Amino acid sequence: MKNKNSGKTYIRILNRLSLLLHAAGSLVLYFLIEAASRHSFPETWEFMTERPLVFLYNALLIFTTSTIVYLFRRRSLMRILIFGLWGVLGAINGIVLANRVTPFTGPDLKLLDDLKKIIGGYLPVYQVILAGAGIVLALIILVFIWFKAPKYTGPRKLLLDIGLIAGSFAVLAGATNLAISKRVLSTYFGNIAFAYEDYGFPYCLTVTLFDTGISQPNKYTEGFVKSLVSDVEEEEPQNDVNIVFLQLESFFDPATVNFLKLSEDPISNFRQLMEEYSSGYYRVPSVGAGTANTEFESISGMSLRYFGAGEYPYKTILKETTCESIPYDLKEYGYTTHAIHNNEATFYSRNTVYPMLGFDTFTSEEYMTDVSDTTETGWIKDHILTGEIMNCLDSTEGADYIYTVSVQGHGDYPTEETIKDPQITVTGAENKEKNNYSWEYYCQQIYEMDLFVKELTDTLAEYPEKVVLVMYGDHLPTMGLETGDLSNRYLFQTPYVIWDNFGLEKEDMNLSAYQMGAEVLNRLGMHRGTLVNFHQNRQGTKNYQKDLEVLQYDLLYGSLYSLGGTALEPSDMQMGVLPITLETVTQADQSMLLLEGENLTAASAIEVNGKVPEQNRLLFAGAVIISGVKLEEGDEAALVQLSASSSEKVLSTSETFTWNGEDSQQVMLTEMTDASVETEEDSDSEESILSRLLNRSAEEE
């Protein structure tokens, strides 16, 4: 009885101190969340002591969202659930930041496919097992708490509890407004990774979750929108000019970094082009990360400043809505529109977003025949893009628009030696790791990218058709640069050049990414398109930015007054500009298949009866050897292209053919999109197949 009374006394004391303990728990939990994000307890302590107001605000956010526990009698259980949810989200952010530059955001939380990719792509198998075991253990603990943890048995004071919760949210709202007005917090994230470091995970996750899209402007009416749309007057548009945009990953001029000393100029070819052709600075919406946002601005003509803080439209509105763009505008002039990216098709959901921007074809790494030349950190080198651009130009009789996204300069940059004998040596950074490893690695990559720029321009100079080539960096590299580190004292710009092979007049100016498309079309005498025409006529005038916001809202979220109320149709986009042709399928001994044809790649695989069986693939001499698959009589099979990031993701597929059940046979097929079947009775062994491949390789050489 004494112990029982002591327990009741203990519980009464905890109840009286409940709010204080709740606040203390919020502080401790937030410290652990930041430690998971920063992968360091000392850095978290430094953040807490140097930015105490930000730290307290984020703890208040956790405290406020968890005050709903006071509506329940099982407060211990509810507190564990809510605190546990915050803890899991913080752990996910830590895992993501250990494997990519950008943190875990609201759109990631909304998209289950992305969450699956995070788990499957970023966690090793043993960590997946441990995570699964942790979930099971957590469920067991919750069940135990459900039965064993004490319930609040005192009198219910519902109005007081509701007042407490409402008051907490009111305090949070007031603290938010005050913090933003005093610039303790910000509603604009130029670099989302830096924003998470500066403003804390809970605040940034909440902002990216709820602050998306463009709010309806006060001046939004049909009449006002139509007043912003100008009549198009064109005399002789040069719609026979091929237009190529080349977005170079993390490309900028390291000579503008005050403290760096370089053994030689890593971008000498690009610098010479800037002296000879139209050039200037390219104002981009982010720094250190955000490739897809510079890309979006350049393609659409829209400014990211009107979207939510840290928002990626590729992950939000463009998942479901078409967007007027340069590709859509150029189709009115008879252009064929292409996208190229030497990385996986699903990165930033490009394979589903590009049709919403009007592209006719998209060539990702899965549709490139040789992607074997990679950097020391695994990114495909950019010189491969010369051939892919030429393939697009040669694929049509008319003019082409080609948007090319490079990847070679991508971070993170190593802090240990990866290049034994770098072409460019660097001094001046704060330590050996930054000098000899990170900066030297980065400069080596942009040195090779600069050689690629020369190769591309030399190739296009000999091309029989007119070409204009726009080249620029998508953002500065993730090197922790600050404004004072740069001679131009501006983090949100990279150099650009407009090269051509037919004598355009040199005209230098600084441009924002969302203005470049309109500028290029203006120089070619083309003025169609809502935003193209708007930028050409209104740039630099009064209310230019405010009216741009109105048009952007109308085109993506409004009533489409500027398009006559009719939405654009997504394009019927083809994956890969070159047709993938399967000529023969041969079944050999020991469950080995041989696929032969044209333009097969390392992503080519076999689908059987509507499913992709587990299989090992090897691309050799233009053919694909598949082990682990044996076709049986009556099987319906097809050629598929699989995502580089997931063997479960099929990017495109051929028509099916029926296997007739012979032990070893050849099936003659037409192109990937029009398959037919013929069989031969000749028997093939593994030895004869390998002999055939060796002969094929010798013929290619």
N, C-alpha and C positions, 0 to 999 in steps of 0.2 A: 504493500500500500504506500509505503514511503517512496519507493522508486517510481510508482505510478504518479504520485503527486509531484515528485521532482520533475518528471517528464512534462506534466501539464504546465508547471511553472516555466520550464525551458521554452515551451511552445508559446506561452503568453509573452515572454520576453522577446522572442523572435517576431511575433506579430506586431508588438509595439515598435520594434526597430525595422519593420519590414521595408519601409521606403528608403531608409539609409542603406540597408543591406542591398536592396535592389539597385540603388545608385552605385554602390561600391562594385557590385557584380558587373554592371554595365561598363565601368571604367576598366576593370580587369579584363573583361571579354574584349573590349576594343583594343587594348594593348596587345593581346594575343593575336587578334585579327591583323593588326598592322605588322606585327612580327612575322606572321605568315606571308604577308604581301611583300615585305622588304627582305625576307629571308635573313633577318638579323635582329637580335634583341638590342644590341648597342645602337644600331641605327634608329630603331623604334624609340628608344629612350631619348636619343638626340632630337628626334622629331617632336616628342612630347614636351621636352624642355624648351626647345626653340620656337615651337608654334603651339603654345598651351591653349590658346583660344580655339584653334582648329580642333585640337585633341578633345577639349571639353565639349565642343559642339557635336562631334561625332558620337561621343559617349551619350550626350543628351538625346541624339537621334535613336540610338539603341534603347535607351531608357524609355523614351516616349512610346515607341512602337511596341514595347513589351508591357506597358501599363495595363493592357487589356486583361492581364492575368487576374486583376482584381474583380473581374466580372464572374469568376469561377471559384468554386469551393476547392477544387483540386489545383491550388495555385502552384504547388511545387512542380507538378507535372507540366502545367502550361508554361511555367517559367523555363523549364528545361527544354521544352519544345521550341519556344521562340528563341531563346539564347542559342540552342543547338542549331537552328536554321541559320542564324547569323554566322555562327562558327563554321558551318559547312560552306556557306558562300565565301567566307574569307579564305578557307582552305582551298577551294576551287580556284580562287584568284591567285593564290600563291603558286599552285600547280601550273596555271596558265602562264603566269609571268616567268616561270622557270623555263618555259619552252617557246614563248613568242614575245614580241615586243609590246603588243597592246594588251591591256588588262581585261578582265572579265567584266562585260558591260550588260546593261539592261537588255538590248536586243539578243545577246547570247542567251540570256535567261528565258526569253520568249520563244526562241527557236529550239525545239527539242532535237532536231537534226544536228545543230551545232553542238549541243550539249553532249550528244552521243559521240560526235567527232572528238570533242575535248577528252572524253573518257577513253575512247579507243585509240586516239592518235597521240595523246600526250602522256598517258600512263603506261609504263611497262607492265607485262603480264603479272609479275609478282605484286605490283602495287594495286592492280585491279583486284587481285585475290584478297589482299589486305583490306582494301576498301570494302569489298563485299563482306568480309569477316567483321569489319567495324560496324557495318550497317546491321548485321545480324545481332551483334553484341548490344548495339544501341536499342534495338527492338526489345531484347530481353530485359535490359535495364528499365525501359519504359513500362513493360508489363509488370516488373517488380514494383516500380514506383506506384503504378496504378493501384496495386493491392496493398502495399505496405506504407506508402508515404502518408503522413497525416493530412487530413482535410480540414479546411477552415470550418469550425463549428460555431463560431460566434454569431451574433445577430447580423443579418444581412442589412447593409446600409447602401442600398442600390443607388439612391440619388447622390450620396456622398462619393461613391465609387465612380459613377458617371461624371460627376463634377471634377474628380481628380484626373480622370482620363482626358476630359475636354480641356481642363486647365493645362495639362502637360502639352497637349497639341497646340494650344494657344501660345504657350511660352516658346515652343519650338518654332512656330510660325514667326513670332516676333523676333526671336534670335536669328532666324534665317534672313529676314529682311534687313536687320541691323548689320549682320555679318557681310551681306552682299553690298550694302550701301557704304560700309567702312572698308570694303575690299579685303576683308579677311577671307571671304569666299568669292568665287567667280561663277558666272553663268555661261562663260565662253571658254571652251577648252581647245586651245590651238594645238596642243599635243596632249592626247588623252592619257598617255603614260605619265607625263609630267604632272598632269592635273591630279591623278590619283595620288602621286607622291606629295603634292602640295596641299590637297584639300581632304585627303582621307578616303578610304574605301567606302564606308557606308554612305557618305554624302554623294560621292561621284556615282556609285551604283544607282542610288535613288534618282539622281538627276537623269542619267542615261536611260532609266526605265520609264520615267513618266514625262520627261521633257523631250518630246519628239515632234517632228513635223513643223508646220508653219501656222501660226495663229492667224485667224481672219483679220486683215487690216481694216481699220475704221473706214477707209475710203472705198472699200470693195463694193462696187455696183456694176451692173452690166454696161451702163453708159460710160462710166469712168474707164473701165477696162478697154472698151472699144475706142475710146479717145487716145489710148496709148498705142494702138495698133496702126501703123502707118501704111499707106498704099505703096505698093512696090513698083518702082520704075527702073527698068533695066534696058540698056541699049544693046550691047554685045557682050553678054557674059562669057567668060572663058571656061565653059563647062567641058572642055576637052583636056583639062589639066588634072593629072592624078595628084591627089592630096594625101600625104603621109604624115601622120603624127607619131613621133617617137618619144615616149615618156621613159626617161632613164632613171632607174632606181637609185635613190640617194645620191644623185650626181650634183656636185657643185664645185666651186673653185676653192681648193684648200689653201691657195695663196692668200685668200682673204682672212685666214685665221692668224691673228696677230702673233701668237707665240710659236707657230710652227716654222721650222726651217726645213726645206725640201732639197734633196740632192739634184733634182731636175723637175721640170714642169710636167705633171702627169696628164694634163689636158691640152697639150700643145696644138693638136689638130683642131680641137673644138675652139680654142682661143683664136687661131688663125681664121677659122670660118666666121667668127664673130667680127673680126676686123674687115672681112670682105663682103659680108651679107648683113641683112637686117638683123639686129640683135638688141639685147637689153636685159632687164631683170624680169623674171616671171614670178609674180606674187602668188603664193600658194596658200591654201587654207590651214596647213598644219606644219609641224616641225618634228623631225625624228621618226615619224610614223604617219599613217594616213594616206597611203598610196591611192586607195580607191576614191578618196575624196578629191584629190587633185584631178584624178581621172574623170570623176563625175562632173566637176566644174568645166573641164576642158571639152567634154563631149556634149554637155547639156546647155552650157551658157548660163547656168544658175550659180548663185553665190551661196556658200555654206553658212554664211553669217546669220541667215534667217531661220535655219533649222535648229533643232535642239542641241544643247551643249554636248560636244563629242559624238554627235549622231553620224552614222554612216547610212545614207539613203539606200545604198545597195542592200543593207540588212533590214530596212524598214519599208518605206513607201514603194520602192521599185520591185519589191517582191510581188506586188499585186496591181500596180498601176503603170501604164505606159507613160513615157515622158518625151515631149517634143525635144528634138536634139539635132545636132549637125547631120548624123546619118539620115534621119527622116527628111530633113530639109534638102539634102543633096539628092535623094531619090527622085525629087521633082525635076531634077536636071538630068536624070538618066544614069546616075552613079550606081555602082554596086559597092556595098559597104562591108568592110571586113574588120575583124578584130584578131589580134595575135598576142599571145602571152606565153613565154617560155617557162610556165609553171602550171600547176594542176588547174583543170577547168573549174573546179568547185571553189577555188580560193576566192573569198568575198562573194561567193554565189554567182560568179560571172556567167556560168552556163545558163542560169535562169534569168539573170538581169539583162544580159545583152539583147535578147529579143525585145525587151521592154524599151530599149534605146534604139531599136530599128536596124540592128546589124543583120546582114544576110549570111555571113559565115563567121565562125570562130575557130581559130586554130590554136589549141592549147598544146602543152607538152605531150599529151596522149596521142596527138595526131602528127607529131614530128618524128621523122624516121630515124634520127640519130640525136639523142640527148645525152650522150655518154661523157661529153667534156664538161666537167663541173668544177666549181671552186673547191677549195679545201674544206669549206663548211657545207658543201652539198648543193649549192645553187647552180642551175644550168647557165653556162656562159652565154653572153649576148651575141657573139659572132654568128651563132646559128640563125639569128633573126634576118640576116641579109638574104639568105636563100628563101626564107618563109615570106618575106616581103615581095621578092621577085616572083614567087609562086602565085601570090595574089594578083600582081600586076599582069602576069601572063595568062591568068585564068579567064579573062574577059576581053572582049573586043573594044568595049567603051572605057570610059574613065572610072577610076576606082578611088574610094576613100578608105584608107587603112589606118586604124588606130592600133599602135604597137606598144605593149607594156613590157619593159625590160625587167630583169630580176637579179642580174649578177652582183650589183652593189649592195644587196640586202644585208642588213645586220641580223643578229648581234655580231659584233666584231671580236675576234678572239683576244684573250689577254695572256695567251701563251704562244710560243713560237709555232707557226704553221707554215711559213715560207722561209726556206733556208737561205735563198739568195735573191732578195727582192730587187726589182728594177729601181724602185724609189726608196731611198732611205730618209728617215725622219728624225729630227731632234726638236727639242723645245717643249714637249709635253711634260706634265708634272711628274711622271715616273717612267721607268723602263718599260712597264707593261703597255702603257699608252703609246710611247714612242715606237719601240721596236716591234710591237705586236699589233695593237689595234690600228693605229694610224698607218703603219706600213702595210698592213693587210688591206686596209681601205684604199690607200693610194695605189696599190698594185691592181686592185679591181677596177678603179676608174681609169687607170692607165690602159688596161686592156679594153675597157669600154670605149676609150678615146680612139684606140686602134680600130675598133669595130666601126666607129663613126666615119673614119677615113675610108675603110673598106666599102661601107655602104654608099657614101657620096661618090667615090670613084666608080662604083658599079652603076649608080643611077646617072652619072654624067654621060655614060655611053648608051643609056637606054633611049630607044628611038621615039618615045613619047615624052610629052612635057610632064615634069614632076616638080612639085613644091614639097619640101621636107621641113617640118617644124620639129625641133629637138630641144628638150629641156629636162631638168631634174624635177622629180615629183616632190622632194622635200630635202632638207638637210639630213645628214646621217645621225644616228643615235650615238653621239659622242659627248653628250652633256654640255654642249656649247651654250654659252650665254651671250646676251647682246654685246657686252663689252669685249668679248673675245674676237669679234669680227670688225674688220676695217670699215665695212659699210653699216655696221651697227643695226642690222636688221636680220632676224632669224627666219622670217617668212618669205624668202625669195631665193631663187636659183637663176643661173644664167640661161638664156635661150638664144637660138639662132634660127632664122628662116632661110633655108638654102633652096636654090632652084637651079634648073639646068636650061633656062630659056631667057634669062636676063631681066628679072624683076629689079626695079629700082631699090637701092638700099635706103631704108628708112628706120632709124633707131628710135625706140621708145620703150618705156616700162609698161607692162600690161599685167592685169590679173588673169589667172587661169580661165575664168569664165568669160573673158573678153577676147581670147586669142582666136577662137573659131570664127567669130564675126569679123575680126580684123583680116584674117586670111581670105575669107570669102569676099570681103569688101575690095581687097586688092585685085581680085579676079573678076570683079564686076557682078557678083551674085549677092542678092539682097532678100531672098525669100526666107521665111521662117520668123515666127513671132519675136523671139529673143535676138536672133541675128539682126533683124531690122531695127529692133529697139536699141541694141548696143551701138549699131552703126550711126543712128540718128541722135541718140540721147546721151551718149557718153560724155561726162563732164558738165552736163547741164544741171540746172536747179532741179531738185527732187529726183535726180537720177536713181539713187539708191532706194528711196521710198517707193518709187513707182516700179522698180525692178521687183521689190518684195510683193507688190500687188500682182504682177504678172506671174511670178513663181507660184503664189498661192492659187491663182486661177487655173494654172496648167496642171498642178498636182493634187490640189485639195478642193478647189472650187467648182464652179459650174461650166468651166471651159468656154467662157464667153469669147475668148480670143481665138478659139478654134471653131466657132459657130455652134458650140454645144455638143460636138461629136468627138468622142475619144479616138485616138489613134489605135490601130490594131497592132498587136505584137507581131513581129516579123516571124516568118517560118524559117528560123535560122538553121543552117546546116553546120554540123560540127566537122571541122576540117575543110580546107579549101580544095585539097586534092582528093579525088575519089579513091576510096579504099576498095580494091578489087581482089576478091578471093577466086583464084583459078582452080586450085586442086586441094582436096583434103585427103590425106592418106592415113589409114589406120595401120600401125606397125605392131610388132610384138610388145608384150609387157606393158600394155595400156599406154602406148605412146602415139600421139597424133602429130602429123606434119601439115601445117597450113602454108600454102604457097600462093603468091599473088603479087599485086602491085601496091606499094605504099603501106604495107603492113608495118606495124610499130610494136614496141615493147608492151603496149597496152592492149594489143589484139588478143582475144581469147575465144573460147568456145562456150556457147550456151546450149544446154541439153534439156529438152522438155520444159522450157520456160525458166530454168534455173541455171545459175552459174556454179558448176561443181568445183570443189577445191582442186586446184591444179597448179603446177609449176610451169612457168613459161620462160623460153629463151629465144631471143631474136638473134638469128644468125644468117648472114648473107641474104637479108631481105625476106627470109622465111621465119615462121614461128614454130618452134618445137614445144609441144605440150605433153607433159607426163602426168600420169595419174587419172587419165580419162580413157575409157573404152566405150565406144559406141556399140549399142545393141540394135538388133533388127527392129525397125519401126520407130526408132528414136527420131524426134524432131529436133534438129540442131540449127544453130545460126552463128554467124560471126558477130562478136560484140567488141566494143571498145570500153575498157574498164577505167574508172578513175584511178589516178596515181595514188590517191590517198586512201582509197577503200575499194577492195575487190568486190564489195557488195553493191557498188554504185555503177550502173551501166549508163554510159553517156550516149551511145547510139548502137543500133543493131541492124543486121541485114534481114532479108526475108529468110524464112526457115527452109530447110531441105530435109527430106526423109532418108534415113540410112537404111539400106536394104538388107543388112545383116551379114554380108560377106566378111570373112576374117580379115581380109586386107584388100582395100580398093581405093580407087581415086574417084572423086566426085568433081566434075567440071562445073564451075559456077560462073555467073556473070558478075556485074558490079554488085557492091554491097547492098544496094537498095532494090535489086531486081535479080533474085537468085533462081536458078533452075538446076536440074540434076541430070547428069549422065554418068554411068558407071563403066569401069573397065575391069576385066577379069585378071589382069596381071597382078601377081603377088609381090609385095614389097617387104623386105626385112629391114631391121635397123641398119645393117651394114649398107644396103643399097640406098637407103635414105641419106645416110651420112655421106656416101660417095656422091650422090646427086647434089647435096648442099655444097660440098667442096668444089664440084665442077661449076656450080652457080656462082660461088664466090670468086673463082678464077676468071669466069667470064666477065663479072662486074669490074674486076681490077683491070 
